[in-house]
Amino acid sequence: MTKREILNFLTQNKELLKNRFGVKKIALFGSYARDEANEKSDIDLIVEMPSSFQKYFELKYFLEEHLGKKVDLGLSHKVRAYIKNKIQKDLIYV
């Protein structure tokens, strides 16, 4: 899995993510965004969506199944300001 493949998947499925899971915004960050990923890297994503425990886990499992990697999925409204500031430069929105 490459950064380009992840971004292509997210872009191609943007409407599905919106309609099925209520995703308003989604961004890649972390090692894949910085082109520093290795075979052990997970995929770091931050998402803006309605607060729903069920939809969150459905989205997480959907992404893991289709991307073939563990996904670390953060909800934008739950990420602390310190962390948001730290990852801001890495965020790649689709």
C-alpha positions as CSV (number, residue, x, y, z in Angstrom):
1,M,0.0,0.0,0.0
2,T,1.3,3.4,-0.9
3,K,0.2,7.0,-0.2
4,R,-1.1,7.4,-3.7
5,E,-3.1,4.1,-3.4
6,I,-4.7,5.2,-0.1
7,L,-5.5,8.7,-1.4
8,N,-6.9,7.3,-4.7
9,F,-9.1,4.8,-2.7
10,L,-10.4,7.6,-0.4
11,T,-11.1,9.9,-3.4
12,Q,-12.8,7.3,-5.4
13,N,-15.0,6.3,-2.5
14,K,-15.7,9.8,-1.1
15,E,-19.5,9.7,-1.9
16,L,-19.8,6.2,-0.5
17,L,-18.0,7.2,2.7
18,K,-20.4,10.2,3.0
19,N,-23.6,8.4,2.3
20,R,-22.9,5.2,4.2
21,F,-20.9,6.5,7.2
22,G,-21.7,10.2,7.3
23,V,-18.1,11.3,6.6
24,K,-17.9,15.0,6.1
25,K,-14.1,15.2,5.8
26,I,-11.3,12.7,5.9
27,A,-7.5,13.2,5.9
28,L,-4.4,11.1,5.8
29,F,-1.5,11.9,8.1
30,G,1.4,10.2,9.8
31,S,4.0,8.0,8.1
32,Y,2.1,7.4,4.9
33,A,1.5,11.1,4.4
34,R,5.2,11.8,5.0
35,D,6.3,9.0,2.7
36,E,8.0,7.3,5.6
37,A,5.8,4.2,5.9
38,N,7.2,0.7,6.2
39,E,5.6,-2.7,6.2
40,K,4.7,-2.4,9.9
41,S,3.1,1.1,9.5
42,D,-0.6,1.5,10.1
43,I,-2.7,4.0,8.2
44,D,-3.4,7.2,10.2
45,L,-6.6,8.9,9.2
46,I,-8.6,11.7,10.9
47,V,-12.3,12.0,10.1
48,E,-15.1,14.4,10.7
49,M,-18.4,12.6,11.1
50,P,-21.3,12.4,13.4
51,S,-20.6,10.9,16.8
52,S,-21.8,7.3,16.5
53,F,-20.0,4.4,18.1
54,Q,-21.5,2.0,15.6
55,K,-20.7,4.1,12.5
56,Y,-17.2,4.7,13.7
57,F,-16.4,1.0,14.0
58,E,-18.2,0.2,10.8
59,L,-16.0,2.8,9.0
60,K,-12.8,1.6,10.7
61,Y,-13.5,-2.1,9.6
62,F,-14.5,-1.0,6.1
63,L,-11.3,0.9,5.6
64,E,-9.1,-1.9,7.1
65,E,-10.8,-4.5,4.9
66,H,-10.4,-2.4,1.7
67,L,-7.0,-1.0,2.4
68,G,-5.5,-4.2,3.7
69,K,-3.8,-2.6,6.7
70,K,-4.6,-1.6,10.3
71,V,-6.2,1.8,10.4
72,D,-5.8,4.3,13.2
73,L,-8.9,6.4,12.9
74,G,-9.2,9.6,14.9
75,L,-12.4,11.7,15.2
76,S,-11.5,15.3,14.5
77,H,-13.7,16.7,17.3
78,K,-12.1,14.3,19.9
79,V,-8.5,15.0,19.0
80,R,-6.8,17.2,21.6
81,A,-5.6,20.6,20.4
82,Y,-2.0,19.6,21.1
83,I,-2.2,16.6,18.8
84,K,-4.1,18.5,16.1
85,N,-1.3,21.1,16.1
86,K,1.3,18.4,15.9
87,I,-0.2,16.6,12.9
88,Q,-1.5,19.7,11.1
89,K,1.4,19.9,8.7
90,D,1.0,16.2,7.7
91,L,-2.8,16.3,6.9
92,I,-3.8,15.5,3.4
93,Y,-7.5,16.0,2.9
94,V,-9.4,14.3,0.1
